[in-house]
Amino acid sequence: MTVKYAHLRGYDPAAHTATLEINSGSRAYLEDVKVARNIAADEMVNGRGLVVVFLEEHNARTAVVVAVFT
């Protein structure tokens, strides 16, 4: 399991998924990342900081947004 810091770049409230930019040396964007159900849709504001957990380090399909912060 790996924990990463990211910024929100888009949010789909119907699917409760996010497009995010991982903070690393490269500008890596991930789309359709699941968002934990305990995070309210109104908290998903573009540019907001995110904590993302990857259950498998090199498999983006296992990523989940678990927290938001400013």
C-alpha positions in Angstrom: 0.0 0.0 0.0 1.2 3.5 -0.9 0.0 6.9 0.2 0.4 9.9 -2.2 -0.5 13.6 -2.1 -2.4 15.0 -5.1 -4.5 18.0 -6.2 -8.0 17.7 -7.5 -8.4 18.6 -11.2 -12.0 17.4 -11.8 -14.9 15.7 -10.1 -17.8 13.6 -11.4 -20.5 13.8 -8.7 -22.7 11.2 -10.5 -20.0 8.5 -10.4 -18.2 9.9 -7.3 -14.9 9.8 -9.1 -12.1 12.3 -9.5 -9.4 13.4 -11.9 -6.3 14.3 -10.0 -2.7 15.4 -10.4 -0.2 13.4 -8.4 2.4 15.6 -6.8 5.7 14.2 -8.1 8.5 15.2 -10.4 6.3 14.4 -13.4 2.9 15.9 -14.0 1.0 12.6 -13.7 -2.8 12.8 -14.1 -5.2 10.0 -13.1 -8.8 9.9 -14.2 -11.8 8.0 -12.8 -10.3 7.6 -9.3 -12.8 6.4 -6.8 -13.6 8.8 -3.9 -14.4 7.4 -0.5 -18.2 7.7 0.2 -17.6 9.6 3.5 -16.3 12.6 1.5 -19.1 15.0 0.6 -19.5 16.1 -3.0 -19.3 19.8 -1.9 -15.8 19.1 -0.5 -14.5 18.2 -4.0 -13.3 21.6 -5.1 -10.8 22.0 -7.9 -7.3 22.6 -6.6 -8.0 21.1 -3.3 -5.3 18.8 -1.7 -6.1 15.1 -1.6 -4.7 12.1 0.1 -4.7 9.1 -2.2 -4.1 5.5 -1.2 -2.9 2.9 -3.8 -3.7 -0.6 -2.6 -1.2 -1.9 -5.2 1.7 0.6 -5.7 1.9 0.4 -9.5 -1.8 -0.2 -10.3 -3.7 3.1 -10.6 -7.0 1.2 -10.7 -6.6 0.5 -7.0 -6.3 4.2 -6.1 -8.9 5.7 -3.7 -9.2 9.3 -2.5 -9.5 9.0 1.3 -9.2 12.6 2.5 -9.4 16.2 1.3 -7.7 19.3 2.9 -6.9 22.9 2.1 
